[in-house]
Amino acid sequence: MTAEIHPEQAGFFDLSARTKLRITGADRLRYLNGQVSHAVRKATAHAAIHACVLNAKGKINADIFIHADGESFLVDSDGEMREQLAARLDRYVIADDVQIEDVTEQFSLFHLLGAEAADVVADARAVCASRYGFVGTDVWATRAEHDLVAQRLALRLPLHDGAGEEAFRIERGIPRWGRELTEEIIPTEANLESSAIDYAKGCYIGQEVISRIKMSGQTNKRLCGLSTTAETPLLSGMRLWTAAGGPKDIGWITSAAISPRLGKQIALGFVKRGYQAIGAQLEARAAEDAHHVGSVFVQIVALPFV
């Protein structure tokens, strides 16, 4: 999904609310490598890796980024994962020389697209990361420096926040925790195999399931792009049916927005195997809409939208 960024997509994101954990100790590399789906040796001081923390059934416990910081690794995840992720990682520290520290309040975190961090904030710690399908730059600063760094960034780049950030994310086909990513989803179902999984690395929790799916080449459902020119709003939670109707639904919408670049409604949603062909017409309707009053016809489109 990585591609060149178009000038109109340049901007920065304030990710300071994300959960941030520091992993230290002599066994940190071996331990963390056994917990996540990507090869931790690839995480350096200058480049972050994207990975998933899984359970034994291959379902996602957390969606994370990891980079090295001296004699430690810094892990960041969605803000909602603060207690849950720390507890999940701590559960598997048995006889390892590993310490897990919550450093969420110590750091500000920004992500830049379309500009070099050194050109904007000369003294910032810059880490390459692909968070939106482009190779961008994470800028790590102390919490006390948050406002100053934000002001400097705003002089050079527009801030993507609120509805604008959500539309940008959906346009890029990027799944988010609590929407597309939950503890009932397997990474491959959310199109994370190319960004968050290293099939050549050593063993980790959930690896057997991920390897079986790779061998079979099939998943029960897959995250798809959906679009419509209708004015009836697309909403998260709408169920998806074949356009001709049928005895049961074949998926659901997870996120929706109006795309300023495409000028129409777009959405992300899971569609069951056998119904995922690009160009297929589906009907989206609220689960309780027995008479199809608010139904919307949508078309499956390739991701990313833009």
N, C-alpha and C positions, 0 to 999 in steps of 0.2 A: 504493500500500500504506500510505501515511501515514494515521494515524487518531488519535483521542483515546486517551490511555492510561487504563486502568482503575486505580483506586487499588491493587488487589492486584498490579499489574504494576510498580509503582514500585520503584525500587532503583538501585544503581550497580554499575558494572563496572570492574574494574581492568585497563586495556588497556596498562599500562606496558611489557609485553614486545613490543609492536608495533614494527616497523621504523620509524624516523623519519629522513627526509632533508630537508636544507635546500637549496633551489635559489636561487642568487643570480646576479647579473650583469645587465647592461643588456638582454640579449635573453631574459631568463627567461620573460616572458609569451608571446612569440611561439614560442619553442622548446617550452615545455611544452604549449602549445596544439596543437602539431603531433604530440604524443606520446600524448595522452589523448582519450577519447571524449566528454568533457563540455567546456563552454566555461569556460576558466580565468578569464575576466574576471568570472565570477560568484562566484569564491572571494574572500572578503573577510576582514578581521580578525575579523569577528563571525559569519561563516557559512562552513562548509566545504561543498565539493561532493564528491559520490561520482563516481568515474570508473574506467574500465578502461584499462590499457595493453595494446595489442594487437600481434600480429604482422601481416604483410602478408596473411595468410589470414583475418584477423578473429578469431583465437583469442586467448584471454586470456593475457598474460604476467604481469599483476598486477592486483589489485583494490585501489584506493587511495582515500584521502580527502585533499583539498587545502584549505588555507586560507592566507590572506596573513598575514605577520608582518613588518611594516615594509617594508624593501626586499628581501624574499625571500618564497618560498612554502615552507610546511612540508607535506611529504607523509608520510602514514603508511600502513603496509600490514601484512600478517600478519608475525609474527616470523620465520617461515621464509624470508621474501623478502629478508632483509637484504643478502646479497651479490648475489643474482640481480637484484634490482630496480635497485640502484646500477649494476651492470654493463650492464643493458639500457638504462637512460637515458643512461649515459655513451657508449654505442656510437654514439648519434646526435648527439653534440655535435661538430660538424665545425669550422666557422669561427665558431661562436656565442660571444658573450661570456656564458658560462654556467659556473657552478661548482656541483658537487654534493658536499655534505658529509654524512657520516653523523653524525647527532646523536642516535642511539638512546639512548646512555648519559647524555645530558644532561637528558632530560626524563622525568617521570612523566606518565601520561595516564589519566584516569578519564572515564567516561561516565555521566551522570545521567539518569534518567527519573523524572518526577513531582515535581521540586523545582527551584527556581531556584538556580543556582550561587552567586549573590550572597548568598542566604539561608544557605548552608551554609559557604562559604569566601569570605569577603568580598574578600580580596586576590588571588584566583585569576584567571587569564586564562581567560575563558569563550568558547566558540565553539559556535554552534548546529550540530548535525549530526544527520542521520537515519540511524542505524546499525541500528536494529531495526524499521524501519517506522513509528516515531514520531519526531517532532522532539524530540530530547533535547539535552543540553548536554555538550560536551567540556570537561573541566577540565585545563588544562596547568599543570604546576608543575615545579620543578627536581627532579632525582633525589634530592637531599638532603632535600626536603620530602615525599617519598613517604609515609612512615609517619604524619607529622602530618596530612596531608590525608586519608589513609585513615581515620584515627581520627575526624576531624571529620565525615566523610561517614557513617561507621557510627553516629554518634549520631542521625542523622536518617533514614537510609535503610538497608534491608537490602542486603547484598552478594550479588549474583548471581555465583556462581563454580562451577567444577567441573561436576558433573552438572546442577545447577540452571540454570546459564547455558546449557548445551547444550540442555536441554529448552526453555528460553525461546526460544532461537534457532530451533529447529525449529518450535515453535508459531507463531512469526511468519513462517515460510517464508523465512528469511534464509540464502542460500548462504554457505559458508565455504571459504576456500582450503584445498586438500588434500582436501576432501570433494566438494562440488558444483562448485567452481571449480578447474579444472586447465588446462594448456596445450592440452587437446583440446576445450575448451568455448568456444562463441561466446556473448557476453553475453546475446543474446536467448533462447538456449536455457535460461538460468538465470534468466529473468524480470527481467533488469536493465535492460530498455529504458526503463522509466519513471523509474528513479532514477539511472542511470549514463551515459545517452546523450543528447546534445543533437543532434537531427537537423538543426538550423538553423545549426550552427557551421561553421567553415572546415575545410579538409582536415586529416586526421590519418592515421597509419598504420593500415590496416585499414578505413578508412571505406567503400571501394567495396563490400566484402563486406556490411557492416552496412546500407548503403543498398539493395543488391539484395534483402536479406532483408525489409526494410521494404516494398519495392514488391511483392514476391511474397506477403507475409503468411504465409509458411510456414517452418518449421524442421523438420529431420529428427527432432528429439526435443525434449522440453520437461520442465522440472522440475515435478513434481507432488507433491501431498500424498497420503499413504497412511495408513490407519488400520485397526486390527483390535481386536477384543475377545478374541482368542485369547490363551492363556497362553504358547504357544511364542514365544520371543523373536525379534523382528525384528533383523537384523544388517546392518551395512554390507557390501556386496558381494553380497548375495543377488540372484539373477536373478529377473526378473519374466516370467511367462507368462500367457496368457489363462486364465481359470478353467476353460475347456473343454479346455485343453491345446493343443498345436500343434507344428509342426515346428521352431520355434526361439523363443528368448526375445525379449521385446519391450522390455527395459529392465533397470534394476538399481537397488537401494537404495544411497543414498550416506550417509545418517545416520539414526539411529533413537534413540528415547528413550521413556520412560514419562512421559506428560504428567500432572503433578499437578493441573492445572486440568480436564482432560477425564477423568481416571481410566482411561486406556487407552493402549495403545502407538500411537505415531505415527511416521511416517518421511517423509523426503524421498527422491525418486528420479527418475531420468530415464525417461520412457516415450516410445516411438516414435510418430510421427505416425499417426493413425488409431485409436489405442487410448487416447486421453486423456480420454474423456468422464467428467464428474463422475458418480459413482455406479457406474462400471464395476467389476466384480469381477475381481481378478487373483490369481494364485498366486505367492507368493514362496518360493523355495527356494535352498539353497546349490548352487553350480555342480556340486559333486561328489556331490550327493545324488541318485543315479540312481533310487532307489526312493521318493523323495518322503517319506522318513520324517519329516523336519523341516520339511515344507512348511507354509505359513501362508496363509490366504486374507485378502486385504486389499482395501480399497475405495478408489478414487480420490476425494478430497475437495478442496474449494476451499481455496486459500491466501489469507490465513493461517488456521491452525486456530483461533486465538484472537484 
